[in-house]
Amino acid sequence: MRQMVLVGFLQAQNCTTLASAWRHPESRTDFTTAAYYQRIGQVLEEGKFQLGFFDDRLAMPDIYDGGNPGQVVANGVRVVKMDPVATLLAMGFGTRRLGIGATASTTYYEPFDVARRFQTVDHMLGGRAAWNVVTSVNDGEAQNMGREEHLAHDPRYDRADEFMEIVLGCWDGWEDDALVVDKQSGLFADPDKVHRMEYRGKYLSSRGTFTVPRSPQGHPVIIQAGSSDRGVRFSERWAETVFVGYPDFEEGKRRYAAFKEGVARHGRDPDLVTVNTIAYPVAAETKAEAEDKMAVIERGYREVDGLSLLSEALNFDFARKGMDEAFSDEELDGMSGMQAMRDRVMRVIGRNPTVRDFLNVTRRGRPREAIVGGPKEIADRMEKWFVERACDGYVVGGTHTPGTFEDFVKFVVPELQRRGIFQKDYKGATLRENLGLPWPQRGWWQAQA
């Protein structure tokens, strides 16, 4: 029987994706400690989540207000951003079965470095690692990484295709049984089963022999979350599990089906690529209690949260416009970050939108996808999308931590398990086993063009 995937949406920072999360009266404040992340991981593992993954950006969201960090620092708008791979390891060493992923940018890192780092992590965690592939979104990240401005949208993905070919070429460098480690004969590894790579593309090149053998699950699971047309094509080719934010049920069903068709066009089995949509559950024993919790969450929002996060996502300083001043065509064309977000606002509004339109449609900085209720209400909503094929699972975001995850595991997970649509225990020791993914054969990706 088909069962849903549950993913914990995590950040190695002072708040969740909701900038207001740190203001919640029940949020823990020790977000720079291993104990904080280990507690979250243990809650997710108690709830039999298959995966937790760390989102990341390489800059503060300080494009707003002329690049002055004062407002975002004072308001705590996602300003503490620690290294997600180090944080992943801290969480991993406090858990036993939970898969854990982290983000690394194909625009600002080197493919050999990413391949070695994540393959090493996969060994350290016994085959529970995943890499969330991103191309990054704005000039702030570029400037932190020594560039003047961010690479244009489609070329970022063209470069990312080459990046993936190198990373997977590295991971294929050692055959499954290349290691021998025979002290008696003196043979460490079979030289015929360790392969040198020679790669030269338009954007990237790599020559040499990879230095980390195959891991307990072959290589890390590949996550992607591109939502633009070019980003979706990238996911169809490379991703093993994807994260999406479908705006409504009917649109979700349409885009889910289209994505699965795209995966099949690449000669891949669409049933092996899971689609997980974002959800912010606000759970309690009863719906009335959950609504009271939601009121507390809503009170934490400040307008600077939404404006800062919009500026970050769209690579445009929203302080340059009045709240009810429409953007010009030139300004809209110049938004080079998350283009799918811009396009959705323009479709909904039907004219050139204003700053207020962007805030109202995206609800940036607010739990736009909040599902508020007791166990039945939340499970009904999740079951409908899952059973009727608008998703294969959910990326569960926190309105505050660790409380969101504690409430969800206490109230909602048992109801999903009772209905038979979510697992009662882990299927194996590796993330691939728990996602139902096969062992990755060497060269599986070479026919994916």
N, C-alpha and C positions, 0 to 999 in steps of 0.2 A: 504493500500500500504506500502511495506517495505521501511523504511527510515534509512539513515545512522546515526551512532553514531559519535559525535565529542568530542574528549578529549583534553584538554590543558595539555601539558607535562611541568610540573613545577619543580623548584628546590628552596629550601630555602637556596640559596647560592649566590655567587658573579657573577655568569654567568648562562647560560643555560647549557644543556649537551655539547654544544660547548664551550670549554674552552676560545675561542677567543671572545665570545660574549661581555664580559665586555669592550673590546677594541673598539667595534663599536662606531662610533661617536655619534649615537643617543641612545645608551643604558643609562638608568637611573642608577645612582650610589648610590641611597638611599636604597640598597637591605637589610638593617638591620631594616627597618621601616615597620610598619603596613600599612602605606599609599601606599607603593610600591606594596604590594601583593593585597591590596584592589582594586587598579587601574586595575591590571591584571584581577582579578576576575570579576570586573564590565564590562570589555571589553568582556570577555568570555560570560558573562550573556547577554550582548547586542546581541551577536552573537548566542544565544540560544544553546551554548554548553551544552551537558548533564553533563559533568564531567570535573573537573580539578584535576590532582593528582600530589603529590609531590614525586619525586624520592628521594632516600637517600642512602648514604654510611656512615659507621661509622668510617671513617678515611680519611685523605688527600690522594691523589694519589701519595704518596711519596716513593713508593717501588723503583721507578726509581732512578738510581745513588746511589745505596747502602743505601737507606733509609735516605738520606740527604734531608731534606725538602727545602733547600735553593733555588733550581731551581724552584720548583712548587710555592713556596711562591712569589718569585720575579716575576714570570710570571703569577700569578693569575690563576693557573690551578685548578679550582674547589676547592679552599682551604678553603673558608668560607662555613661551613655546619652547619646551625642552626637546631634546633629541628623541624621536619616537622609537628608534631601534633600541637604544639603551633602556628606555622605559618598558618596551616590549619584553626585554630579557628579565627585568625586575618582576613583571607580572608573571612571566612564564615560569620562573623559579619558585613561585608561590602556588602554582597550579599543576595538574597532572594530565588532563585530557583536553582542556580548552585550547582550540587553535587560536593563534594570535598573529595579526598582521600589522605592518607599519607602512607608511607612505614614503616613497622616495621619488624625486622628480627626474624625469628623463631629460629635462632641459638644462639642469644645473649640476647633475652628477655625471660621473663617467661609468660606462656600462660594466667594465671589469670590476670596479669598486663595488657597484651594487650587486653584481653576481656573487662576488666573494663574500660580502657582508651577509647577504640573506641566506646563502648556502651554509655559511658558518652558523648562523642563528638556527637554521633548521636542524643541524647536528646537535647544537646545545639543547634544543627543546625536544629532541627525539622525534622529529618529523611533524611538528605542529605549526610551522611558520608559513606566512603568506606575505606577498609583496603587493601593495596597492600602487599601481602605476598611474602617475599623474604627469601632466605637462606644465603645471603651475599656471598662474593666472595674471600676474600684474607686475608693474614696473618696480614696486617696492622690493619684490623678491629679486628681480634682476639686479637692482642696485646693491643689495646686500651681498650678492654673489659676484660683484665686480663688473657688471654690465650696465650700460646706460638705460636700456629699455628692453622690455620683454619681446621675445620673438613673436612674429605674427601668428595668428591662430592655426591655419592649416599647415604651414611649414613646421610648427611645433609637433604636429602629429606625424608628418613625413619623417622628421628626425626621430620621433619615438618609434616608428616602425623599424628603422635601422638599429636603434638601441635594443629593441626586443630581440632582433636577430643575433646581435652580439651576445646578449645575456644568455639566451637559450643555447647559443653555440658554445659558450663557456660551460654551461651546465651539462652539455652533451660531451664535454671534453674527456670525461672518464666514463668508461663503460661500467655497467652495474657490478661486474665481478672483477674489475681491474685490480683492486687491492688484494694482495696475497699475504703479505706480512709473515713469511715463512722464515723463522730464524735459523732453522736447521739447514735449509738450502741457501739462505742468504738472499732470496728473492723478495723484494719489498712489494713491487707492483709489476704487472705484465706490461712491458713497454709497447706491445702491439695493441693494447686496449686503452692507452692514454694518447689523445690526439691533439695536435697543434692546430690552432686556428689562424687563417689568413683571411681577413675581411677588409674590404675597402668600399665604402659607399659614398654618397654625395655629401653627407654631413659628418660621418664618423668612420673611423677605421680602428682595427685592432689586430695585432699579430702576437702570437705567443701561445703558451700552454697553460691552461687553467690549473689552479693550485689546490682546489678543494674537491675531494671525491663526492660521488653521489651520496645523498643523505637518506635517512630512514624512510622517506616517502619519495625518493627520486630527486625531486627539487621542490622548492616552495610553490604553493598555490598562487596563481596570478589573479589579482583583483583589479577591476577597472570601473570607473564611474563616469565616463564621458557621456554627455547628454546632447551635444550639438550633433549635426548630421555626420561631421567628420569624426567626432568622438565615438559615436555609436558604431561607425564602420570599423574603427580601431578595436572596440570591444568585441564586435562580431568575429574578428580575426584572432584575437589573442586571449581574451578573458576566459577564466574558468569559473568565476562568479562575479556578478556585476551588482552595483548599487545604483538605484534609480530614485527619482522623486516624481512619480506620476501625479498630475494634478487632480484627477478624479477617476472613478471606477471605469467608465466607458473608454476614456482616453488610455487608461492603464491596460485594458484588454487589447485595444488596437495596437498599442506600441509594443506590448509583450509579444503578441503574435508576429508582428513585423520583425522584431529583433530575433526571434527564434528562426524565422525564415532566413534572415541574414546569416545566422550561424550555419545553417544547413548549406547555404550557397558556398561556404568555404570548405565544404566536405567534412564538417564536424557534426557530432551528435548533439542536437539542441537540448536534449534531455539532460545532458551532462554539464550544461552551462546554466547555473541558477541565477534567477533575477530576483533581487531583494529590494523592496521599496521601503522608503523611510517612514518611520512612525514614532510619534512621541506619546506613549501611553501614560495617562494619568490615572492610576489604578487605586482602588480602595475596596473595602468590603461591600459598599453600596455605592450607587451612582451619586446620591446626595453627598456622601463624604468625599467622593472624587471631585465633584463640582466645587466643594469648599477648597480642596487642594489646588484646583485650577485657578481659583480667584487669587490665591497667594502667589502663584507663579506669574500671573498677568501683572500683578502690582509691581513686580521686580523690573519690568521693562522700562527703558528710557529711550527717548527718540534718538539720542546719540548712538545707541547700539545699532539701530537699523540703518542710519545714515553712514556710519563707519563701515559696516559690513557690506552695504551696497557699493560703496566706493571701492572697497577691497575687491569684491567679486567682479565688478565691471571695469576696473582699472580707470576710473573717472572720479574726479573730486566733486561729490554732490554738494559741497558747500559753495560751489560756483554758481548755483542756481537757486532762485527763490522757490519756496515750497509749491507754488501754483504756477510756475513758469514752465512752459512746454520746452522740451529739448528740441533743438534743430536737427534736421536730417544729418548734417555733418557731425554733430555731437554724438548722435546715436550710432553712426557708422564708426566713430572713433572709439566706441566701447569695445575693447579688445580682449576682455577677460572671458567670463562665462556667457558666451553669446546666446546660448539656449535660454538663459534667464531673461536677457533683454528681449529676445524674440517673443517669448511667452507674454510678457507685459504688453508688448505692442499688439499682439493678437487680441488680448483681452480688452484693451482700451479702445482699439480701432482707430486711433489717431496718434499723433506724437504725444507721448505721455509726459507728465510732470513728475517732479520729485515725490509729491504726495501719492501719485498713481503707483510709482515704483514701491513705495512703502506699503500701500494698501494691498497690491496684488501679490507681492512676494512675501509680505509679512516677515521680512528679514529681521532677525533678532527676536522673533516670537515663535512659539511652537505651532507653526502653520498646520502641521499634520497631526495635531493632538487628537488622541482618541480618549475621551473622558468617560469613565464609568466603572461599574463593578465588573467582576469576572465575566458575567454573561455578555454584557454590552461590548466589552473589548474583544472577547473571543468571537462573538457573532461577526463583528466587522472584519477581523483578521481571517476568519474562516471563509467568508464570502469572497474576498479577493483571491485567496489561495485556491479554493475549490473551483471557482469559475475562471481561473487562469488569467488573472491580472498580475500575478506574481508567484514566485516559488517560496518566498519567505520575506522576512522583515529585518531591516536595520533599525534596531531599537535605540533611539536617542534619549539622552537624559535631560530632564528639566532641572535636575539637581543630582548630585552624587554623594554617596552611593544610593540615596533614597529611591530614585526612580527604579533602579534595577532590583532593589530589595522588594519594593511593592509589586513589581511585575512578576518576579519569581514566586512571591508568596500568594498572590491572588490570581494571576492569569495563567501561568504555566500549568498548574494542575488542571485547569479547565480545558486547555488545549490538549493535554495528555489524555484526559477523560474522553474527549471526542475522537481520539485516535489519530490526530493530525500532527502531533509533535512527539518526538522520541521520549521514552522514559529513561533511557540510558544511552551511553555512548556505544557506538558500533565497533570501535577499535581504538588503537593507540595513536594513530596519525590523523592529521586534518583531512587528508584525502579519503581515508576510510570513513570518517564521520560526515563527509560531504557526498559520499558515494562516487568518488572519482577514481578512475583506474590509475595504475602505476603509469607514469609518463614515459612512454617509449622514446628512446633517443631519436631525434629527427622528426617527431610528430608534427612539428610546426612548419616544416619546410614546404609543405603543400598548401599553406594557408593564404597565399597571395590573393 
